[in-house]
Every structure is written in structure tokens, then in C-alpha cells.
Amino acid sequence: MNNLRKSNIRKLPKGTFDTLIIGGGINGAVAAAALAAKGVKVALIDKGDFAGFTSSNSSNLAWGGIKYLESYEYALVNKLCKSRNHLMRSYPSTVKEIRFLTSIQKGFRFPPLFIYMGTLLYWVMGRLFTKMPNYLTGGKIKSLESVINTQNVVGGFEYSDAYLQDNDARFVFNFIRSSMSYGCIAANYVESLGSSKNGDLWTTKAKDAITGEEFEITSKVLINAAGPFVDPLNELNKEQTEHHHVFSKGIHLIVDRVTDSNKVLTFFADDGRLFFVIPMGPKTCIGTTDTQVESPYAHVTEADRQFVLDNVNALLALDKPLTKEDVIAERCGVRPLAIKGTGGKADWVQLSRKHAIDQNPEHKYMSIFGGKLTDCINVGDEVAGIVKDFGIELPYADFKWYGEPDDTVRDEFFHRAKLMDFDALTPATSSEPLTSRFWRRYGRNAINMLEAIRENPAKAELLIESSEYLRVEIEHAAQREMVTKLEDFLRRRSKISLVVRQEDILAAPGLREACEILFGDEAEAKLQEYITSVRKDVSPATDVIA
């Protein structure tokens, strides 16, 4: 099982790495991808799965930070808009423009026309890269989107930003996969037990969370990209930093699709915060909350759930109000917000998601705080620049480490897919043709997957109903995506557990075969591990698979 992970763990204690990155969220992933592609000898570990915390619980939006106009952070908005445009150009199959339809209620703190002027400024700051915003009357909003309750709406507008076609965790993992293709030795479920500086080298004690084995990793540079756990890791490593984190909890509820339009419906919730109704294929993602919490280990409370349900029922004119029984899945994560100094209550209007990188050149140590997915390419470039300043050679310093494969590879894949009429195999439950989905998720690897299906048509069969994933995709995940637990595949390499109810996943006839493909002889143990983890959330009727 998981020969790639086992092989990488055997390599981690051997030799000296130029850089060890601790944390496989978006910051650690882009740092690894940038450095490895530029010729740096990189190791990366994460105490859980890659993208296991904040990076798998976002709103799936890559936006330029329009809300920061209200706090006059024009430089940040300008930078984020530039980053968003760069991301859209670099990943045209993955990061796509989407219209946001915003309704303004009577009594809101600003009149709708004033906010609309802000969207025009936002559009200009975004270099006119997207479609122009439109001002809308309440009647026009109703004609465009009948599901919106316009009884108390005085106006609104449409503007554009970007979203991820797949889920956020998949986007993060593709950077991890890219880094491994350039020689990075990465392993999930490997915890840092602390690092110490010995002369010019860092020695990091590490533990394999699956086997309990302990070993040491030696590196010239240490990068703390542990997301919400940056501060405790710095404390463990006895490193002082200028910045620290405070946490804001955000949750989303996922329900069956409430509208056929492919637009993000944007409102201001009853507490004044932005509230989204986001398309997610055949489902809808609703949220979010914004609550200061002390711990990264946040969970959805009854109050959180009720807040989202109350707001969506008030803001939408649904045939039947949404209840807890309509919730297919829930997302809950914390936003690590970078602040200078320690402690204190955060002002959520003033705090933004901008990142900060604190560095100790003498120790060759850096810590990455905060950040947004939108700005990830900049983070990767910035980390590479700091590592170079630390004295580490970048043999291919000018190599472009991000973006989709070039047009010749893309044309080859689409030509082969057309010749074999690949889209005719698209599952009935999928709203997207197989060709575009395979290219977006797998890039150049999709060509080999096409050949596997051509040689054996059974590899195009759907194993888990409503999941969209074919047998060949699960085989690919087993070989190349370091799936260590079933949840890794269901929740982070794919979004199956976000769009399919747990009881339906467990009842799927193909689940056991999927486990056999992913885990071989350990299939039954991994399946039971997953069942145990979700049993409290499912009905007794689903126990039949056990």
C-alpha cells in the first residue's frame, strides 16, 4: 500500500536537503513547487494529509479582495487583483471567471449605487480583466435570479471574480504533485517533533504517524509553513517572530442545488458580513461564518449551522425552507490571520488575509503567516527569493514553476480524446464532459489515462455512484497521489464526500473495490477505519457494508 509514501519516507533521513518545508497547505505546497522546479533539493512533510486544514475548507473562490476596499486597503486589493488575473491566465482550465450577483437590503450601511461605484473601482483596479459590473434594480435581480427574495431589496449589482472548478484541496495537491515531479521528497502523516540548529544545519526529529517510526531529517534551510500551527511550531523550535496568528472560524453547508444559474449569489448576512450561495456542480455551497476562536481545531456548532440556515432561508425565496436534514456535508476551517505582536481580539473589518513571511537569515529559518489562495504564486516566488538570499543556489532560478502544460500537450490530449469519442463515456450524473475534467485534474498525465481506457474499457466504469470518478482515476490516485487514508481520497484528492451523503458513499457497491485499488492488502482495514470515523454521523442502515 502506498509505495510512493513508503519510498519517500525511506529517503527523508538520507543525506542533507537544501530545504525542509513543514506543512503541506497552500503555502507549503507552492513553496515546494517553486523551489523544486528551480533545482533546489526539497523535502516536505505534513503531520496530517496535504491540504488537511484551512486549505480544504475555503469558499473555493480566488478573488481580488473587494471587501478590503471598505477598509481602504487599496494596495492590497491592487495586488490581489493582479494575482487573481495571473492565476486565471496560468490555470485557465481550473481558475475561471464567475459572476457575483449581489443584493442590497433596505437599511444597509451604504446605498447600493455607492457600492456599485466601488465595484467599478474594483474592476478598474483589476485591469479591466473581467466583464464590466452592472447595476441592477430589485426587479432586474428577480428577473435574473428568481430564487432571490427581493421583498426587502433596494438594488444590487453584478461583478466578476474567479472560482476553482474543482475543490481547493485538489488545487493544493497539484502543487505537491508538481513538486514531486521535480524531485521533492514529500510525505503526508509525518509530524515534526521539533528542530534544532547544529552548526550550519537543521536537524528535525520526525515521526511517521502511521507506523510510529521516528527518524531525523537534515536540511540547510527550515521553512515553517504549518498554517494554523505556525506559532506552536516556532515555540517548539525556539524561534521568535514579529507576526503571530489569530483565528477566524468559517463554515459552509452543502445542499442540493438551489438554482440552475452558474453565479455566486452574494448577500450581507444579518451580522453585516458577506454571505455566499456558491455553485458546486450539482450542489450548492452556502456560508460563511466569521467567528474568532482560540484553537485551530474548530468544529461546526448548532449555532453556526442555524446561522447559515436562518440567513439563507431569509435571503432566498425557496419553495421549502432548508433544514438540517437537507445538509449533505459541512465544511469547517479556521482562517489564520497574521497580526503583529501577540494576543488580543481581532478587528475582523480591519484584518485581512494578506500574508507575511518572517525570516531569520542567521538561522536560515522562515515562517509563513496568513495568506490567500489567490496570492499563492507570489508566495512561491517570494519564498524562492528568500531561500536564494539565504545562500542556497537555485540552478534554474528563471524556470517557470507554475501553470498548465503548454498548448502542444493540451492539443495532443484533446485530439486523442476526440478520436476515441471520450466524452461519450461521461457519466449521466456529471454535468461536465470527461475531456475537460480530465485535462483540468491531470494535465499531461491524462494522456496515459486515455491510453489505459483504450486498452481496457472497464477502466472507464464509475465505481461510486454520483461521484464522477472512474476506475482509471482511482488507479491513478493509488499510484501517484499518496492516498494514505480513505478520507484523503474522498475529501481532498476528490470532492466526493462533499457532494455525496456519507450513507450513500458507504452503501456504494464499488466502495470496497475502490479501497482494494487504493490500499491493496490493507483495503479492509482502511475501509473499517473510515467507517469508524463517520459511524456517529450515519444511520444504522448504512452499516450493511461493514
C-alpha positions as MATLAB code, in Angstrom:
seq = 'MNNLRKSNIRKLPKGTFDTLIIGGGINGAVAAAALAAKGVKVALIDKGDFAGFTSSNSSNLAWGGIKYLESYEYALVNKLCKSRNHLMRSYPSTVKEIRFLTSIQKGFRFPPLFIYMGTLLYWVMGRLFTKMPNYLTGGKIKSLESVINTQNVVGGFEYSDAYLQDNDARFVFNFIRSSMSYGCIAANYVESLGSSKNGDLWTTKAKDAITGEEFEITSKVLINAAGPFVDPLNELNKEQTEHHHVFSKGIHLIVDRVTDSNKVLTFFADDGRLFFVIPMGPKTCIGTTDTQVESPYAHVTEADRQFVLDNVNALLALDKPLTKEDVIAERCGVRPLAIKGTGGKADWVQLSRKHAIDQNPEHKYMSIFGGKLTDCINVGDEVAGIVKDFGIELPYADFKWYGEPDDTVRDEFFHRAKLMDFDALTPATSSEPLTSRFWRRYGRNAINMLEAIRENPAKAELLIESSEYLRVEIEHAAQREMVTKLEDFLRRRSKISLVVRQEDILAAPGLREACEILFGDEAEAKLQEYITSVRKDVSPATDVIA';
ca = [
       0.000    0.000    0.000;
       1.167    3.491   -0.869;
       4.593    2.562   -2.205;
       5.280    6.206   -3.098;
       4.881    7.337    0.516;
       6.932    4.441    1.880;
       9.684    5.128   -0.633;
       9.762    8.838    0.228;
       9.865    8.191    3.971;
      12.886    5.922    3.450;
      14.608    8.792    1.604;
      13.887   11.518    4.188;
      16.617   10.517    6.709;
      19.252   10.106    3.989;
      21.610   12.919    3.037;
      21.083   16.648    3.535;
      18.285   18.620    1.918;
      18.698   22.237    0.893;
      15.285   22.971    2.373;
      12.797   21.203    4.611;
       9.254   22.548    4.454;
       6.929   21.706    7.329;
       3.290   21.963    6.300;
       1.515   20.874    3.120;
      -1.199   23.524    2.843;
      -1.224   26.094    0.043;
       1.815   27.984    1.387;
       3.958   24.874    1.810;
       2.745   23.424   -1.490;
       3.709   26.437   -3.612;
       6.991   26.817   -1.721;
       7.859   23.194   -2.560;
       6.734   23.510   -6.190;
       8.719   26.715   -6.770;
      11.912   25.537   -5.090;
      11.957   22.019   -6.552;
      11.360   23.280  -10.101;
      14.236   25.741   -9.677;
      16.612   22.911   -8.811;
      16.622   23.067   -5.013;
      16.779   19.759   -3.106;
      13.471   19.905   -1.172;
      11.745   17.785    1.461;
       8.181   18.423    2.634;
       6.259   16.824    5.497;
       2.800   17.346    6.975;
       1.535   15.863   10.234;
      -1.785   15.084    8.541;
      -2.801   14.885    4.923;
      -1.835   17.553    2.420;
      -4.311   20.472    2.489;
      -5.802   18.922    5.601;
      -6.876   22.074    7.454;
      -7.549   25.589    6.144;
      -6.622   24.721    2.551;
      -9.512   22.264    2.273;
     -12.171   24.449    3.882;
     -12.255   27.630    1.809;
     -15.106   29.052   -0.265;
     -13.359   27.802   -3.449;
     -13.076   31.427   -4.582;
      -9.975   33.112   -5.982;
     -10.998   36.717   -5.553;
      -9.252   40.060   -5.570;
     -10.449   41.133   -2.131;
     -13.252   43.551   -2.975;
     -14.248   43.736    0.703;
     -10.886   45.329    1.552;
     -11.951   48.475   -0.324;
     -14.126   49.270    2.700;
     -11.047   49.367    4.955;
      -9.113   51.445    2.360;
      -6.511   48.720    1.699;
      -6.120   49.788   -1.907;
      -2.570   48.463   -2.241;
      -3.703   45.009   -1.067;
      -6.698   44.992   -3.441;
      -4.456   46.065   -6.312;
      -2.013   43.255   -5.523;
      -4.718   40.612   -5.094;
      -6.462   41.617   -8.343;
      -3.140   41.338  -10.170;
      -2.563   37.937   -8.541;
      -6.077   36.759   -9.429;
      -5.579   37.706  -13.079;
      -2.216   35.939  -13.131;
      -3.796   32.823  -11.627;
      -6.594   32.855  -14.217;
      -4.092   33.183  -17.066;
      -1.864   30.451  -15.649;
      -4.668   27.960  -14.907;
      -7.413   28.690  -17.469;
      -8.985   25.238  -17.040;
      -9.078   25.465  -13.250;
      -9.471   29.116  -12.176;
     -12.400   30.585  -14.060;
     -14.286   33.852  -14.131;
     -17.670   33.765  -12.461;
     -20.339   36.421  -11.969;
     -21.279   37.527   -8.462;
     -24.880   38.742   -8.143;
     -25.158   40.947   -5.050;
     -28.388   42.096   -3.417;
     -28.528   45.050   -1.031;
     -31.250   45.100    1.621;
     -33.105   48.179    2.867;
     -31.299   49.892    5.712;
     -27.854   48.637    4.756;
     -24.967   50.871    5.841;
     -24.315   52.033    2.257;
     -26.792   52.684   -0.606;
     -26.481   50.197   -3.496;
     -25.401   52.839   -6.015;
     -22.475   53.798   -3.778;
     -21.367   50.169   -3.504;
     -21.783   49.774   -7.260;
     -19.319   52.634   -7.736;
     -16.944   50.567   -5.606;
     -17.338   47.615   -7.999;
     -16.371   49.900  -10.900;
     -13.253   50.919   -8.976;
     -12.583   47.229   -8.292;
     -12.957   46.456  -12.000;
     -10.510   49.210  -12.926;
      -8.042   48.052  -10.257;
      -8.416   44.596  -11.811;
      -7.082   45.999  -15.125;
     -10.497   45.543  -16.813;
      -9.569   41.841  -16.981;
     -13.102   40.594  -16.304;
     -16.542   41.588  -17.544;
     -17.759   45.028  -16.542;
     -20.015   45.304  -13.454;
     -23.727   46.030  -13.961;
     -26.063   47.978  -11.699;
     -29.369   46.182  -11.047;
     -32.730   47.221   -9.696;
     -34.625   44.907   -7.385;
     -36.917   43.933  -10.260;
     -33.979   43.147  -12.538;
     -32.404   40.975   -9.829;
     -35.646   38.990   -9.563;
     -35.821   38.513  -13.328;
     -32.222   37.288  -13.445;
     -32.439   35.043  -10.385;
     -35.947   34.181   -9.253;
     -34.683   32.272   -6.203;
     -33.620   35.539   -4.518;
     -36.101   37.033   -2.071;
     -36.301   40.647   -3.298;
     -39.074   41.778   -0.954;
     -36.614   43.878    1.062;
     -34.054   44.500   -1.711;
     -33.449   48.085   -2.859;
     -30.947   47.288   -5.591;
     -27.754   45.470   -6.348;
     -25.167   44.700   -8.984;
     -23.236   42.032  -10.824;
     -19.467   41.905  -10.944;
     -16.854   39.257  -11.701;
     -14.221   37.387   -9.747;
     -12.864   33.851  -10.053;
     -13.542   30.408   -8.583;
     -11.971   26.962   -8.589;
     -13.652   24.492  -10.914;
     -12.511   21.664   -8.630;
     -12.156   21.898   -4.870;
      -9.433   23.835   -3.070;
      -7.643   20.760   -1.704;
      -7.272   19.323   -5.206;
      -5.713   22.586   -6.370;
      -3.233   22.476   -3.484;
      -2.355   18.833   -4.081;
      -1.499   19.514   -7.709;
       1.312   21.789   -6.493;
       2.521   18.952   -4.227;
       2.389   16.539   -7.150;
       4.269   19.041   -9.322;
       6.983   19.422   -6.676;
       7.438   15.632   -6.532;
       7.771   15.524  -10.319;
      10.728   17.901   -9.928;
      12.370   15.791   -7.222;
      10.808   16.964   -3.962;
      10.614   14.203   -1.353;
       7.172   14.728    0.186;
       5.268   12.623    2.707;
       1.967   13.109    4.480;
       1.231   11.951    8.046;
       4.780   12.763    9.145;
       4.955   15.034   12.186;
       7.784   17.333   13.204;
       8.761   16.734   16.830;
      10.987   19.806   16.831;
      14.087   21.091   15.096;
      17.482   22.212   16.370;
      20.339   24.092   14.736;
      23.649   22.216   14.706;
      26.326   24.368   13.106;
      25.134   25.228    9.607;
      22.448   22.537    9.512;
      18.988   21.978   10.923;
      18.150   18.583   12.403;
      14.415   17.865   12.566;
      13.082   14.958   14.564;
      10.146   13.464   12.695;
       7.598   10.750   13.388;
       5.612    8.632   10.954;
       2.072    8.967   12.311;
       1.027    5.702   10.645;
       3.796    3.381   11.902;
       5.121    5.362   14.872;
       8.664    5.213   13.475;
      10.903    8.160   14.413;
      13.804    9.482   12.340;
      15.774   12.661   11.640;
      15.771   14.973    8.613;
      18.772   17.209    7.940;
      18.446   20.460    5.993;
      20.282   23.737    5.377;
      17.063   25.815    5.491;
      13.895   25.282    7.518;
      10.547   26.675    6.338;
       7.621   26.742    8.764;
       4.533   26.617    6.553;
       2.346   24.874    9.117;
      -0.658   27.143    8.557;
      -2.674   27.478   11.780;
       0.137   25.659   13.625;
       2.959   28.059   12.718;
       3.104   29.602   16.215;
       3.336   26.377   18.265;
       5.966   25.021   15.866;
       8.022   28.196   16.255;
       7.730   27.853   20.020;
       8.887   24.235   19.765;
      11.836   25.329   17.602;
      12.630   28.299   19.896;
      12.237   30.818   17.080;
      10.971   34.350   17.776;
       8.845   36.088   15.123;
       7.357   39.516   14.577;
       3.987   38.143   13.446;
       1.584   35.713   15.054;
      -1.788   34.251   14.204;
      -5.303   34.849   15.403;
      -8.071   32.597   14.108;
     -11.415   33.216   12.468;
     -13.709   30.228   12.037;
     -15.690   29.849    8.847;
     -18.219   27.155    7.996;
     -20.140   26.159    4.877;
     -23.141   23.899    4.425;
     -23.557   21.922    1.208;
     -27.058   21.145   -0.052;
     -28.698   20.050   -3.274;
     -28.549   22.769   -5.938;
     -30.958   25.625   -5.185;
     -30.608   27.348   -8.580;
     -29.523   26.363  -12.078;
     -27.628   29.594  -12.714;
     -23.849   29.402  -12.511;
     -23.494   32.563  -10.434;
     -22.353   33.252   -6.900;
     -25.265   34.870   -5.066;
     -23.810   37.401   -2.644;
     -25.567   38.983    0.311;
     -24.763   40.650    3.580;
     -25.867   38.392    6.427;
     -27.792   39.720    9.418;
     -24.493   40.423   11.201;
     -23.244   42.558    8.288;
     -20.747   40.031    6.952;
     -20.532   38.750    3.376;
     -22.648   35.654    2.781;
     -22.363   33.470   -0.322;
     -24.510   30.938   -2.158;
     -21.904   29.241   -4.361;
     -22.477   26.743   -7.200;
     -20.686   23.405   -6.709;
     -21.641   21.295   -9.715;
     -24.914   19.529   -8.842;
     -24.783   21.002   -5.324;
     -24.742   24.428   -3.654;
     -22.274   25.605   -1.004;
     -23.649   28.144    1.492;
     -21.744   30.266    4.008;
     -19.771   31.566    5.671;
     -19.463   32.472    9.337;
     -16.700   34.639   10.791;
     -16.110   33.916   14.458;
     -12.929   34.443   16.451;
     -11.746   31.198   18.023;
      -8.720   30.321   20.099;
      -7.880   26.925   18.606;
      -7.298   25.649   15.047;
      -9.375   22.581   15.946;
     -12.723   24.212   15.225;
     -15.994   22.401   14.625;
     -19.475   23.254   13.408;
     -21.744   24.169   16.298;
     -25.518   24.132   16.320;
     -25.419   27.941   16.427;
     -23.175   28.041   13.327;
     -25.465   25.720   11.449;
     -28.579   27.649   12.431;
     -26.976   30.984   11.485;
     -26.352   29.784    7.936;
     -29.785   28.168    7.588;
     -31.611   31.203    9.000;
     -29.811   33.576    6.665;
     -30.203   31.516    3.518;
     -33.909   30.969    4.222;
     -34.420   34.713    4.736;
     -32.424   35.726    1.667;
     -33.799   33.161   -0.777;
     -37.393   32.548   -1.819;
     -37.278   28.758   -1.631;
     -40.295   26.512   -2.161;
     -39.450   24.890    1.166;
     -37.058   26.243    3.809;
     -33.756   24.419    4.132;
     -33.325   22.406    7.319;
     -30.571   20.321    8.881;
     -31.945   17.285    7.048;
     -31.088   18.961    3.713;
     -27.406   19.305    4.588;
     -25.290   16.834    2.612;
     -21.925   17.839    4.071;
     -20.332   20.535    6.169;
     -17.006   22.350    5.905;
     -15.350   23.979    8.868;
     -11.965   25.631    8.970;
     -10.067   28.457   10.569;
      -8.548   31.396    8.752;
      -5.102   32.079   10.230;
      -4.863   35.884   10.204;
      -1.422   37.461   10.522;
      -1.025   40.193   13.146;
       1.990   41.885   14.639;
       2.517   41.242   18.324;
       0.691   38.656   20.394;
      -2.803   38.049   21.693;
      -5.753   40.430   21.607;
      -9.153   40.408   19.984;
      -9.085   40.798   16.237;
     -10.998   43.511   14.412;
     -12.469   41.461   11.590;
     -13.193   44.557    9.490;
      -9.548   45.646    9.635;
      -7.805   42.285    9.488;
      -7.157   40.946    6.002;
      -5.808   37.705    4.605;
      -2.530   39.190    3.386;
       0.473   37.014    4.068;
       3.657   37.825    5.941;
       6.953   35.939    5.847;
       9.167   36.398    8.882;
      12.768   35.336    8.354;
      15.857   34.728   10.416;
      18.766   34.907    7.930;
      21.308   33.914   10.574;
      19.460   30.668   11.269;
      18.200   30.263    7.678;
      14.658   29.913    9.012;
      11.404   31.402    7.796;
       7.770   31.349    8.900;
       4.818   31.981    6.563;
       1.788   33.630    8.175;
      -1.724   34.157    6.795;
      -2.263   34.365    3.071;
      -4.910   33.636    0.466;
      -5.064   31.067   -2.282;
      -5.369   33.983   -4.731;
      -1.831   35.126   -3.869;
      -0.199   31.686   -3.937;
       2.086   32.221   -6.948;
       3.543   35.324   -5.291;
       4.180   33.317   -2.109;
       6.089   30.673   -4.076;
       8.223   33.282   -5.829;
       8.855   35.170   -2.589;
       9.966   32.019   -0.754;
      12.342   31.147   -3.606;
      13.854   34.630   -3.407;
      14.407   34.350    0.355;
      15.988   30.895    0.034;
      18.365   32.340   -2.558;
      19.203   35.197   -0.175;
      19.965   32.562    2.477;
      22.779   31.371    0.226;
      21.126   28.346   -1.386;
      21.870   28.033   -5.088;
      18.879   27.972   -7.454;
      20.355   26.258  -10.556;
      17.257   27.080  -12.633;
      16.287   30.363  -10.996;
      14.328   31.644  -14.004;
      12.353   28.453  -14.621;
       8.572   28.973  -14.661;
       7.331   26.571  -12.000;
       3.555   27.078  -12.252;
       0.790   26.906  -14.854;
      -0.870   24.327  -17.057;
       1.104   22.337  -19.666;
       1.650   24.158  -22.942;
      -0.732   24.078  -25.894;
       1.097   21.273  -27.710;
       0.430   18.884  -24.810;
      -3.145   20.123  -24.472;
      -3.819   19.730  -28.206;
      -2.391   16.200  -28.151;
      -4.701   15.191  -25.308;
      -7.830   16.737  -26.822;
      -7.045   15.211  -30.213;
      -6.708   11.723  -28.739;
      -9.862   12.217  -26.659;
     -11.812   13.241  -29.747;
     -10.568   10.277  -31.768;
     -11.838    7.832  -29.140;
     -15.062    9.820  -28.515;
     -14.086   10.112  -24.869;
     -16.918   12.480  -23.934;
     -19.447    9.770  -24.844;
     -18.270    7.965  -21.689;
     -19.248   10.872  -19.417;
     -21.386    9.535  -16.525;
     -25.020   10.603  -16.641;
     -24.663   12.188  -13.204;
     -21.871   14.507  -14.383;
     -22.590   17.993  -15.709;
     -19.113   18.365  -17.251;
     -17.655   16.451  -20.225;
     -14.902   13.990  -19.329;
     -12.363   15.584  -21.666;
     -12.300   18.970  -19.944;
     -12.428   17.399  -16.473;
      -9.522   15.031  -17.125;
      -7.361   17.787  -18.588;
      -8.023   20.108  -15.649;
      -7.311   17.488  -12.996;
      -4.433   15.549  -14.511;
      -2.793   17.638  -17.249;
      -0.223   15.662  -19.224;
      -0.936   12.543  -17.128;
      -4.403   12.453  -18.686;
      -2.869   11.195  -21.953;
      -1.661    7.975  -20.293;
      -5.054    7.575  -18.618;
      -6.747    7.774  -22.037;
      -4.494    5.001  -23.299;
      -5.340    2.845  -20.285;
      -9.054    3.203  -21.088;
      -8.456    2.460  -24.756;
      -6.696   -0.764  -23.821;
      -9.262   -1.737  -21.181;
     -12.716   -0.068  -21.443;
     -13.581   -1.329  -17.937;
     -11.304    1.405  -16.582;
     -13.944    3.962  -17.640;
     -16.545    2.493  -15.281;
     -17.934    4.592  -12.430;
     -17.267    2.850   -9.108;
     -19.065    5.182   -6.695;
     -22.444    6.410   -7.940;
     -22.755   10.220   -8.332;
     -19.045   10.628   -7.620;
     -17.913   11.302  -11.226;
     -14.693    9.338  -10.580;
     -13.828    6.492  -12.943;
     -11.840    3.363  -12.131;
      -8.796    4.726  -14.005;
      -8.810    7.833  -11.810;
      -8.768    5.772   -8.635;
      -5.887    3.706  -10.063;
      -4.040    6.935  -10.829;
      -4.644    8.175   -7.278;
      -3.289    4.908   -5.879;
      -0.098    5.163   -7.920;
       0.692    8.888   -7.804;
      -1.377   10.788   -5.221;
      -0.160    9.398   -1.886;
      -3.605    8.403   -0.605;
      -2.893    7.152    2.909;
      -6.417    7.049    4.326;
      -9.731    6.669    2.525;
     -10.730   10.163    3.652;
      -7.710   11.552    1.759;
      -9.253   10.389   -1.493;
     -12.911   11.066   -0.710;
     -12.385   14.543    0.755;
      -9.148   16.042   -0.605;
      -7.982   14.348   -3.833;
     -11.628   14.437   -4.864;
     -14.735   16.165   -3.532;
     -16.832   13.010   -3.305;
     -17.610   13.377    0.396;
     -18.680   16.986   -0.184;
     -21.325   16.162   -2.782;
     -22.413   12.622   -1.844;
     -24.015   11.834    1.503;
     -21.966    9.651    3.809;
     -24.650    6.973    3.912;
     -24.659    6.823    0.093;
     -20.865    6.563   -0.031;
     -20.879    3.709    2.461;
     -23.680    1.950    0.618;
     -21.977    2.233   -2.796;
     -21.260   -1.266   -4.204;
     -17.967   -0.040   -5.677;
     -16.524    1.416   -2.473;
     -14.831   -1.804   -1.430;
     -13.286   -2.231   -4.879;
     -12.070    1.376   -4.724;
     -10.408    0.535   -1.408;
      -8.773   -2.525   -2.925;
      -7.338   -0.387   -5.731;
      -6.129    2.289   -3.317;
      -4.822    0.102   -0.491;
      -4.300   -3.453   -1.729;
      -3.987   -5.898    1.170;
      -4.874   -3.139    3.665;
      -8.193   -2.371    1.943;
     -10.464   -3.866    4.611;
      -8.595   -2.184    7.472;
      -8.712    1.202    5.719;
     -12.407    0.819    4.980;
     -13.173   -0.038    8.588;
     -11.035    2.893    9.743;
     -13.169    5.219    7.628;
     -16.441    3.638    8.747;
     -15.420    4.057   12.389;
     -14.605    7.731   11.813;
     -18.031    8.507   10.318;
     -20.265    5.977   12.083;
     -21.575    8.511   14.567;
     -22.861   10.631   11.661;
     -24.703    7.960    9.672;
     -27.802    5.897   10.188;
     -27.682    2.221   11.231;
     -28.965    1.213    7.814;
     -25.612    2.091    6.273;
     -23.768   -0.464    8.384;
     -24.501   -3.145    5.794;
     -21.116   -2.607    4.156;
     -19.311   -3.469    7.373;
];
